[in-house]
């Protein structure tokens, strides 16, 4: 069963591990490792540590090439948005990492497969596993395939601020709930598709935004929603 999980995720990653235990470890939360010690390959916290560093380095490399004129402060802001928990968890959801996580009973019962923190940690751990097993080239390939379009969109639109995280904090404070993002429109051919997103929270439609990716549209909508909330809307 576990090896079937590994093979399924390998297909999504586009990479076959020489040491499949590395990928298994990257998917293993410490709650599972503690409950199933006899079959566990160890949990993913050490891999998260390494993956965080590899991700920062490679995203920095991409940004240096895309933004040759940008000062250090601007690059740091862009990188912070790209490697933020909301963005990493979106990458995890697109690859269905939640379905592959190994969780203890407590985490399973409390919706651990959908927790942004666990999903983001799994992405970092998988990046580390790719780096250890396949070298920097494989880690770079994964980041280009799953992050580069978002990086280009942020650079093109000057979105150096993570509006989604700010809006999440505002909605939790004001409405005691998270904002809900809905795609309300798509237009254009597949290679030039535009998305329109609307945000709801507290029974209100807070904002709309459009972009060349769902993530870009969500950031634009979150920016509009924050402006409305600041106006007292």
Secondary structure, 3 states (H helix, E strand, C coil): CHHHHHHHHHHHHCCCCCCHHHHHHHCECHHHHHHCCCCCCCCCHHHHHHHHHHHHHHHHHHHHHHCCCCCHHHHHHHHHHHCCHHHHHHHHHHCCHHHCCECCHHHHHCCHHHCHHHHHHHHHHHHHHHHHHHCHHHHHHHHHHHHHHHHHHHHHHCCCCCHHHHHHHHHHHHHCCCCEEEEEEEECCHHHCEEEEEEEECCEEEEEEEECCHHHHHHHHHHHHHHHHHCCC
